[in-house]
Amino acid sequence: MPHETRPTTHFIRTPSRSGGLFPAWVLGLLLAALIAPAALGQMILPIYPLPGGNSVRIAGLNSFGTGSGVNAVGYSDNAAGQDRAINWTSTGGTTSLGLLPGGTLNSYAQAINYDKTAIVGYGDSGGNTRAFRWTTTGGFTIIPLLPGTGSFNQAIAINQGGGIVTGVSGIGASARAYRWDYTTPAAILNLGVLPGQSSSAGRAVSGDASTIVGVSGSRAFRWLLSSGTMTDLGALPGQVWAMAEAVNYDGTVITGRYSNGGSEFGFRWSTTTGIVALPPTLAGNIVLRPRSITGDGNTIVGQVADNAAGLTAFIWTPS
């Protein structure tokens, strides 16, 4: 399946200041689930676009604190109709990270670390799409390209400490998942591909940075720092393709989605159970897309097309 190059499915559109209303889903549930997974009575928090903009999309949340301790990152359009990476806080509202060095068009934030000091994403730079890491003290650092993968890369995820980044370098058959460490900024590690597959992309990194998960060709993978190897998460009945989307703190639990060629379904993988399909919602669902998981691996949230509720958010726990 093609790699997603611009986020389109796990974000929020919120009411704009001009009064235009966009469908809003997922963020309030994600905020509440990550902050207090046991509580099922949540509220949706509005996040407004940049001045003059009409829409905002949220791609990631930090996992530290509550209230003013929560930051959300993503992107918003501005008055000129260009997209900018944003950082939102409950006290400061929506602020722009600006453009990458050499950028003139857009930037997109994808993830933020535990203590809100580092954000990763991608944007244009020198006419190409380039991955970045942004910090509160140093601004933008452009992440290097993997040799042999062309002039395109994206940063998709960051570990809790804020030093380890994963994503994809290259497009099509040249695409490769990578691991980048900010302490050696000129170096970047190619994670390779699964046997029989022609490409790969990193989608998430564990909080302790021991594990990276993602997609290689049509298969979901798990890559371990301890061994430096990529392994296949396995297959479910009827599976045509699968993608790992999120991993818990120590890499022992992974969630993602798979397709039978028509609908999309969710899965949960653990070191004890292997890959297991998530159950359908009570009314049945056409699509189930897990997007995030708590550090202990016991709470999963994401997007669902439910037969009764329509397109909405879901929360799953073992009970």
VMD Tcl script that draws the C-alpha trace (Angstrom):
set ca {
  {0.00 0.00 0.00}
  {1.26 3.55 -0.56}
  {2.88 5.37 2.34}
  {0.88 8.28 3.73}
  {2.77 11.43 2.82}
  {0.39 14.01 4.25}
  {-1.68 13.26 7.33}
  {-5.36 12.99 6.49}
  {-7.10 10.59 8.82}
  {-6.08 10.95 12.45}
  {-6.64 14.62 13.06}
  {-9.24 17.15 14.09}
  {-10.99 19.94 12.28}
  {-12.48 22.41 14.74}
  {-14.81 25.41 14.56}
  {-12.97 28.35 13.03}
  {-13.04 31.84 14.48}
  {-15.04 32.97 11.45}
  {-17.84 30.64 12.44}
  {-17.30 27.97 9.79}
  {-17.93 24.55 11.32}
  {-15.86 21.49 10.54}
  {-16.49 17.96 11.85}
  {-14.55 17.44 15.09}
  {-13.55 14.03 16.41}
  {-10.78 12.12 18.13}
  {-8.84 14.85 19.99}
  {-11.05 15.13 23.05}
  {-11.09 11.36 23.37}
  {-7.34 11.12 22.85}
  {-6.68 13.82 25.45}
  {-8.96 12.19 27.98}
  {-7.75 8.66 27.26}
  {-4.08 9.56 27.57}
  {-4.60 11.65 30.70}
  {-7.18 9.52 32.52}
  {-7.95 6.27 30.69}
  {-10.28 5.02 33.40}
  {-12.67 7.91 33.04}
  {-15.26 7.55 30.30}
  {-16.88 10.97 30.70}
  {-14.78 13.28 28.54}
  {-15.18 16.61 26.88}
  {-13.89 17.83 23.54}
  {-11.49 20.75 23.72}
  {-11.55 23.18 20.79}
  {-8.26 23.99 19.09}
  {-8.43 27.02 16.84}
  {-6.43 27.67 13.66}
  {-3.77 30.32 13.22}
  {-4.99 33.91 12.67}
  {-6.75 34.09 9.31}
  {-6.80 30.31 8.93}
  {-9.84 28.08 8.54}
  {-8.79 24.65 9.77}
  {-6.42 22.90 12.14}
  {-5.39 19.25 12.34}
  {-3.79 17.57 15.33}
  {-1.33 14.71 14.86}
  {0.26 14.20 18.26}
  {0.03 14.82 22.01}
  {2.61 14.71 24.76}
  {1.88 12.35 27.63}
  {2.96 14.58 30.52}
  {0.60 16.12 33.02}
  {-2.92 17.44 32.79}
  {-4.46 20.79 32.03}
  {-1.67 23.21 31.10}
  {0.75 20.27 31.03}
  {-0.75 18.96 27.77}
  {0.58 20.06 24.39}
  {-0.88 19.15 21.01}
  {0.95 19.44 17.69}
  {-0.14 19.28 14.08}
  {-0.73 21.92 11.46}
  {-3.01 24.82 10.58}
  {-3.51 26.89 7.50}
  {-2.82 30.63 7.76}
  {-4.30 33.73 6.16}
  {-2.30 33.05 2.99}
  {-3.70 29.51 2.71}
  {-0.35 27.90 3.53}
  {0.07 25.16 6.14}
  {2.25 25.66 9.19}
  {3.37 23.26 11.89}
  {1.73 24.26 15.17}
  {2.14 23.76 18.89}
  {-0.98 24.19 21.05}
  {-1.27 24.65 24.82}
  {-4.35 25.28 26.91}
  {-2.85 28.52 28.18}
  {-1.09 29.84 25.07}
  {-3.39 28.64 22.32}
  {-2.15 27.82 18.81}
  {1.30 29.02 17.79}
  {3.22 28.46 14.55}
  {6.64 26.81 14.42}
  {7.28 28.59 11.12}
  {9.10 27.18 8.11}
  {12.17 24.98 7.88}
  {15.46 26.58 6.81}
  {15.16 27.05 3.05}
  {11.39 26.57 3.18}
  {8.83 28.75 1.42}
  {5.56 26.76 1.41}
  {4.56 24.57 4.35}
  {5.45 22.60 7.46}
  {3.67 19.81 9.35}
  {4.26 18.67 12.94}
  {3.66 14.98 13.64}
  {4.72 14.17 17.20}
  {5.92 15.70 20.47}
  {7.96 14.17 23.27}
  {7.03 13.59 26.91}
  {8.15 16.91 28.43}
  {7.20 19.08 25.42}
  {10.76 20.09 24.55}
  {11.03 18.42 21.12}
  {8.69 18.20 18.13}
  {9.18 16.32 14.85}
  {7.56 16.50 11.43}
  {8.34 17.57 7.90}
  {8.07 20.47 5.49}
  {9.54 21.93 2.35}
  {13.20 22.93 2.30}
  {15.18 23.80 -0.81}
  {12.36 22.53 -3.03}
  {12.18 19.09 -1.36}
  {10.21 17.53 1.51}
  {12.52 17.18 4.51}
  {12.15 15.76 8.01}
  {12.81 17.98 11.01}
  {13.29 17.98 14.76}
  {12.41 21.23 16.50}
  {13.32 22.09 20.09}
  {12.33 24.90 22.40}
  {15.98 25.94 22.71}
  {17.46 25.27 19.26}
  {14.67 25.61 16.73}
  {14.77 23.45 13.57}
  {17.27 20.70 12.79}
  {16.87 19.05 9.38}
  {17.25 15.27 9.62}
  {19.62 13.83 7.00}
  {18.50 11.66 4.10}
  {19.33 7.98 3.94}
  {21.88 7.41 1.18}
  {20.26 6.08 -1.98}
  {16.72 7.13 -1.09}
  {16.49 10.39 -3.03}
  {15.73 13.86 -1.69}
  {12.55 13.13 0.34}
  {12.15 12.25 4.02}
  {9.61 12.64 6.81}
  {9.80 12.41 10.60}
  {6.73 10.65 12.00}
  {7.47 9.78 15.64}
  {9.73 10.64 18.57}
  {10.47 8.78 21.80}
  {9.56 10.14 25.23}
  {13.04 11.47 25.90}
  {12.96 13.42 22.65}
  {16.23 12.19 21.20}
  {15.24 9.30 18.93}
  {13.21 9.87 15.75}
  {11.77 7.53 13.14}
  {10.00 8.00 9.84}
  {10.65 7.33 6.16}
  {13.34 8.41 3.71}
  {12.54 8.02 0.03}
  {9.39 7.33 -1.99}
  {8.08 4.13 -3.55}
  {10.50 1.22 -3.78}
  {13.35 3.37 -2.43}
  {11.48 4.19 0.81}
  {13.20 3.02 3.97}
  {12.39 3.29 7.65}
  {15.10 5.00 9.64}
  {16.26 5.64 13.19}
  {17.93 8.97 13.95}
  {19.65 9.99 17.19}
  {20.03 13.71 17.89}
  {23.37 13.10 19.64}
  {24.91 12.10 16.28}
  {22.97 14.43 13.96}
  {24.93 13.66 10.80}
  {24.33 9.89 11.08}
  {21.12 8.02 10.26}
  {20.38 4.31 10.48}
  {18.62 2.39 7.70}
  {16.26 -0.18 9.27}
  {15.98 -2.18 6.04}
  {12.98 -4.16 4.81}
  {11.27 -7.45 5.60}
  {12.13 -10.44 3.38}
  {10.20 -10.26 0.13}
  {9.18 -6.63 0.64}
  {10.55 -3.66 -1.30}
  {10.05 -0.70 1.05}
  {9.53 0.31 4.68}
  {8.46 3.26 6.83}
  {8.74 3.82 10.58}
  {5.43 4.85 12.17}
  {6.14 4.84 15.93}
  {8.95 4.47 18.47}
  {8.58 3.15 22.00}
  {8.98 5.52 24.93}
  {12.25 3.89 25.95}
  {13.52 3.99 22.31}
  {14.11 0.24 22.24}
  {11.52 -0.54 19.56}
  {10.38 0.95 16.26}
  {7.25 -0.24 14.46}
  {5.78 0.46 11.07}
  {5.11 -1.02 7.65}
  {7.36 -2.85 5.21}
  {5.70 -3.36 1.86}
  {2.38 -4.94 2.83}
  {3.45 -6.19 6.27}
  {3.60 -4.71 9.77}
  {7.03 -4.83 11.41}
  {8.80 -4.54 14.74}
  {12.47 -3.47 14.87}
  {14.57 -3.97 18.02}
  {17.59 -1.89 18.98}
  {19.00 -4.80 21.00}
  {19.34 -7.02 17.94}
  {19.21 -4.49 15.11}
  {16.71 -6.71 13.30}
  {13.27 -6.21 11.76}
  {10.63 -8.91 12.27}
  {7.18 -9.50 10.78}
  {4.27 -9.20 13.24}
  {2.38 -11.94 11.45}
  {-0.92 -12.11 9.62}
  {-4.62 -12.39 10.45}
  {-7.22 -14.33 8.40}
  {-7.88 -12.62 5.08}
  {-5.15 -10.05 5.60}
  {-3.93 -8.30 2.44}
  {-1.80 -5.64 4.12}
  {-1.04 -4.48 7.65}
  {0.55 -1.45 9.27}
  {1.77 -0.99 12.85}
  {0.79 2.49 14.06}
  {1.67 2.71 17.76}
  {3.76 0.98 20.44}
  {3.72 1.11 24.23}
  {6.55 2.34 26.46}
  {8.80 -0.73 26.43}
  {7.86 -2.19 23.05}
  {5.94 -5.18 24.36}
  {2.53 -4.14 22.97}
  {1.81 -2.82 19.47}
  {-1.37 -1.74 17.74}
  {-2.24 -0.98 14.14}
  {-4.59 -1.83 11.30}
  {-4.94 -4.37 8.56}
  {-7.13 -4.81 5.51}
  {-8.83 -7.74 3.80}
  {-8.82 -5.81 0.54}
  {-12.08 -4.03 1.34}
  {-12.50 -2.96 4.95}
  {-9.89 -1.99 7.53}
  {-9.66 -3.60 10.96}
  {-7.59 -3.12 14.10}
  {-5.08 -5.42 15.73}
  {-3.17 -5.66 18.99}
  {0.15 -7.50 19.14}
  {2.03 -8.42 22.28}
  {5.05 -10.49 23.14}
  {2.76 -12.97 24.90}
  {-0.20 -13.22 22.50}
  {1.24 -12.38 19.10}
  {-1.13 -10.62 16.69}
  {-4.83 -10.60 17.67}
  {-7.71 -8.81 15.91}
  {-9.51 -6.12 17.88}
  {-13.23 -6.87 18.19}
  {-15.82 -4.86 16.24}
  {-17.87 -2.19 17.96}
  {-21.24 -3.23 19.40}
  {-23.12 -1.96 16.35}
  {-20.50 -3.31 13.99}
  {-18.04 -1.25 12.02}
  {-16.88 -0.78 8.45}
  {-13.50 0.68 9.40}
  {-11.45 0.47 12.62}
  {-8.14 2.37 12.73}
  {-6.16 2.26 15.99}
  {-3.94 5.36 16.28}
  {-2.44 5.48 19.76}
  {-1.74 3.34 22.82}
  {-0.95 4.06 26.46}
  {2.43 3.28 27.98}
  {1.17 0.14 29.71}
  {-0.42 -1.13 26.49}
  {-3.89 -1.50 28.01}
  {-5.75 1.37 26.34}
  {-6.03 1.91 22.59}
  {-7.75 4.84 20.88}
  {-8.44 5.68 17.27}
  {-10.99 6.23 14.53}
  {-13.97 4.08 13.63}
  {-16.76 4.09 11.06}
  {-19.46 2.63 13.29}
  {-22.72 1.39 11.76}
  {-24.77 3.30 14.35}
  {-22.64 6.31 15.30}
  {-20.99 6.99 11.94}
  {-17.44 8.32 11.74}
  {-16.27 8.80 15.31}
  {-13.59 7.93 17.85}
  {-13.19 4.73 19.84}
  {-11.52 3.67 23.03}
  {-10.61 0.02 23.75}
  {-9.52 -1.65 26.95}
  {-9.12 -5.37 27.74}
  {-12.28 -5.29 29.87}
}
mol new
graphics top color blue
foreach p $ca { graphics top sphere $p radius 0.5 }
foreach p [lrange $ca 0 end-1] q [lrange $ca 1 end] { graphics top cylinder $p $q radius 0.2 }
display resetview
